[in-house]
Amino acid sequence: MRTILALAAVTFIFGSAALAADAKIEAAVKTFNDVAANPEKRAAYCAMIKKMEEVGEDEKKAEAANAEMEGYFKTLGTEFEDAWAAGEGLKDGSPDLEALDGAMTKLDESCKS
């Protein structure tokens, strides 16, 4: 009986973690789609990406652009910050990472139109 209860508890704990990860990814995808649909936020995102490309790996440029980048994140909101960080720790090729990549690609493409 103890074995069954222990197994049920482990299943519940790990099942809950998987659901939480899926919910986090779903929320991130929704946030990226919402940004693409909102002209003000889309403009801020596109400007931020352009600035990131200009800065590249140059630490001095990155330091100089810090306040500007913070302004973009403020415009985009805390949900965007959470979505931006949602991919940390995901394995290459995982369904969650693919979902995030798809949403980011769609958002990036909205900057071209």
VOSE-783882 format. One line per 10 residues: number of its first residue (from 1); their letters; for each residue y negated, z negated, x negated of N, C-alpha, C. Coordinates in steps of 0.001 Angstrom, whole numbers. Last residue first. Example, Ala and Ser with C-alpha at 12.3 -4.5 7.8 and 13.67 -1.06 7.14 Angstrom:
! residues 2
2> sa> 2250,-7080,-12850,1060,-7140,-13670,-30,-7870,-12900  5690,-7800,-13190,4500,-7800,-12300,3300,-7800,-13200
! end
This chain:
! residues 113
113> skcsedlktm> -43578,41628,-7097,-44037,42394,-5934,-45469,42078,-5575  -42862,39991,-9119,-43054,41395,-9462,-43611,42197,-8300  -42295,37560,-8085,-43498,37656,-8916,-43828,39117,-9242  -39874,37843,-6920,-41025,37775,-6015,-42342,37854,-6796  -38181,37624,-9059,-38432,38967,-8539,-39621,38981,-7586  -38084,34832,-9279,-38687,35633,-10347,-39044,37035,-9852  -36664,34289,-6900,-38023,33776,-7085,-38749,34568,-8159  -34233,35527,-7504,-34997,35955,-6330,-36456,35509,-6452  -33526,33965,-9691,-33715,35411,-9868,-34542,35965,-8702  -33208,31484,-8464,-34258,31662,-9466,-34553,33140,-9690
103> agdlaeldps> -31002,32018,-6826,-32278,31627,-6211,-33435,31815,-7185  -29078,32602,-8799,-29420,33585,-7773,-30764,33287,-7133  -28969,30175,-10192,-29416,31389,-10875,-29838,32463,-9874  -27894,28522,-8170,-29235,28279,-8705,-29796,29521,-9383  -25375,29738,-7885,-26276,29641,-6729,-27713,29413,-7193  -24349,29367,-10457,-24545,30722,-9949,-25497,30725,-8751  -24145,26599,-10490,-25068,27257,-11415,-25351,28688,-10960  -22171,26272,-8501,-23494,25673,-8337,-24522,26349,-9239  -19946,27618,-9583,-20573,28120,-8351,-21981,27548,-8140  -20176,28033,-13154,-19834,27222,-11974,-20532,27806,-10748
93> gdklgegaaw> -20965,29419,-15384,-20008,30064,-14494,-19642,29254,-13262  -21495,26528,-17300,-21654,27979,-17184,-20567,28537,-16279  -21991,23450,-15552,-21197,24278,-16457,-21466,25754,-16204  -24921,21434,-15487,-23960,22299,-14795,-23254,23196,-15804  -26859,20020,-16862,-25490,19522,-16894,-24476,20373,-16148  -29469,20976,-14791,-29085,20245,-15998,-27652,19730,-15879  -30283,22073,-12422,-29258,22779,-13181,-28787,22060,-14426  -32397,20539,-11415,-31079,20468,-10772,-29969,21118,-11581  -34979,20735,-12272,-34058,19932,-13091,-32627,19956,-12568  -36112,22210,-10253,-36190,22731,-11615,-35169,22024,-12512
83> adefetgltk> -35872,20459,-8116,-35085,21696,-8118,-35011,22268,-9529  -37747,18533,-8866,-36342,18149,-8711,-35438,19385,-8776  -40039,20145,-8795,-39650,19480,-10047,-38180,19073,-10003  -40050,20786,-6077,-39839,21837,-7071,-39409,21229,-8400  -40588,18327,-4981,-39322,18974,-4633,-39006,20071,-5648  -43156,17836,-5926,-42041,17064,-6486,-40686,17684,-6149  -45153,20877,-6426,-44666,19677,-5756,-43434,19048,-6375  -46780,22957,-7244,-45445,23281,-6737,-44774,22086,-6066  -49028,21622,-8203,-49168,22550,-7072,-47812,22815,-6426  -47814,20285,-10332,-48447,19512,-9263,-48597,20382,-8015
73> fygemeanaa> -47023,22414,-11940,-45996,21571,-11333,-46568,20726,-10194  -49584,23353,-12665,-48664,24206,-11904,-47603,23364,-11205  -50525,21137,-14089,-51213,21576,-12881,-50329,22459,-12014  -48792,21141,-16249,-48757,20008,-15322,-49443,20364,-14008  -49705,23477,-17476,-48355,23433,-16925,-48213,22279,-15927  -52241,22625,-18297,-52115,23750,-17368,-50747,23735,-16695  -51549,20643,-20109,-52301,20281,-18902,-52203,21382,-17851  -50130,22256,-22082,-49510,21150,-21358,-50243,20806,-20062  -51060,24139,-23805,-50864,24548,-22407,-50332,23422,-21527  -51018,22916,-26272,-52312,23306,-25710,-52206,23645,-24220
63> eakkedegve> -48263,22691,-26625,-49074,21482,-26537,-50426,21786,-25884  -47636,25401,-26828,-47056,24586,-25753,-47874,23321,-25540  -48957,26116,-29143,-49355,26737,-27881,-48842,25913,-26701  -47467,24543,-30917,-48916,24331,-30790,-49433,24932,-29488  -44873,25589,-30679,-45144,24210,-30267,-46634,23943,-30085  -43626,28512,-29555,-44729,27998,-30366,-45145,26612,-29870  -41804,29866,-28060,-41306,28716,-28822,-42388,28069,-29680  -43862,30862,-25407,-42612,31057,-26137,-42148,29774,-26796  -46369,31312,-24249,-46179,30201,-25176,-44936,30406,-26028  -45900,33485,-22543,-46942,33570,-23573,-46722,32517,-24655
53> emkkimacya> -43932,32402,-20875,-43604,33570,-21707,-44618,33735,-22831  -45426,30413,-19652,-44250,30045,-20457,-43856,31191,-21389  -47280,31991,-18258,-47745,31107,-19336,-46585,30701,-20232  -45522,33164,-16409,-46283,34011,-17332,-46768,33183,-18521  -44734,30884,-15039,-43736,31647,-15787,-44427,32551,-16818  -47182,30147,-13875,-46487,29235,-14779,-45483,29988,-15653  -47708,32312,-12215,-48634,32012,-13309,-47966,31098,-14347  -45560,31990,-10449,-45659,33214,-11256,-46597,33010,-12442  -46195,29490,-9298,-44950,29685,-10039,-45053,30888,-10973  -48639,30096,-8054,-48583,29060,-9090,-47331,29228,-9944
43> arkepnaavd> -47763,32050,-6236,-48774,32395,-7241,-48765,31381,-8386  -46024,30486,-4674,-45491,31625,-5435,-46469,32023,-6541  -47845,28732,-3500,-46859,28209,-4454,-46256,29331,-5293  -49290,30584,-1927,-49972,29716,-2888,-48999,29208,-3952  -47242,31885,-318,-48108,32624,-1245,-48793,31755,-2300  -43978,31059,103,-45302,30462,230,-46250,31120,-777  -41508,32111,-530,-42092,32472,767,-43519,31954,960  -40849,30959,-2957,-40974,32419,-2892,-41674,32857,-1609  -40607,28310,-2110,-41688,28681,-3029,-41919,30190,-2980  -38271,28521,-564,-39527,28131,72,-40723,28505,-803
33> nftkvaaeik> -36402,29115,-2552,-36661,30090,-1493,-37983,29798,-775  -36494,26718,-3983,-36873,27962,-4653,-37180,29054,-3626  -35558,24965,-1936,-36896,24799,-2510,-37362,26082,-3185  -32950,25904,-1568,-33908,25953,-457,-35337,25848,-991  -31917,25281,-4092,-31951,26676,-3639,-32957,26830,-2511  -32134,22467,-3981,-32850,23238,-5003,-32989,24700,-4588  -30404,21842,-1881,-31825,21500,-1759,-32656,22297,-2764  -27991,22709,-3026,-28482,23334,-1793,-29972,23067,-1598  -27865,20889,-5133,-27990,22315,-5418,-28514,23052,-4197  -27567,18507,-3713,-28672,18657,-4667,-28927,20131,-4962
23> adaalaasgf> -25212,19008,-2343,-26439,18803,-1580,-27660,18989,-2477  -23416,19140,-4512,-23616,20309,-3657,-24916,20192,-2874  -23633,16508,-5428,-24017,17607,-6306,-24287,18849,-5477  -22637,15152,-3200,-24008,14899,-3634,-24494,16027,-4528  -20008,16072,-3147,-20897,16397,-2039,-22352,16195,-2441  -19098,14924,-5514,-19102,16383,-5366,-20027,16802,-4243  -19351,12227,-4891,-20122,12784,-6003,-20204,14297,-5893  -17496,12037,-2811,-18912,11795,-2534,-19786,12361,-3635  -15131,12472,-4229,-15525,13407,-3172,-16993,13258,-2834  -15080,10219,-5810,-15259,11524,-6441,-15637,12585,-5421
13> iftvaalali> -14841,8230,-3753,-15898,8172,-4773,-16136,9549,-5374  -12576,9064,-2281,-13872,8897,-1629,-14997,8946,-2651  -10617,8996,-4260,-10913,10253,-3583,-12286,10189,-2925  -10640,6247,-4798,-10974,7214,-5853,-11360,8552,-5234  -9793,5262,-2288,-11093,4874,-2834,-11546,5859,-3906  -7232,6388,-2095,-8242,6719,-1088,-9644,6394,-1609  -6004,5099,-4241,-6124,6555,-4232,-7189,7006,-3240  -6109,2471,-3304,-6791,2834,-4545,-7012,4335,-4612  -4491,2692,-1025,-5894,2298,-893,-6688,2674,-2138  -2067,3421,-2245,-2678,4316,-1257,-4161,3985,-1093
3> trm> -1601,1164,-3802,-1726,2472,-4426,-2423,3446,-3486  -1264,-827,-1928,-2418,-875,-2824,-2669,478,-3460  1191,0,-813,0,0,0,-1255,0,-857
! end
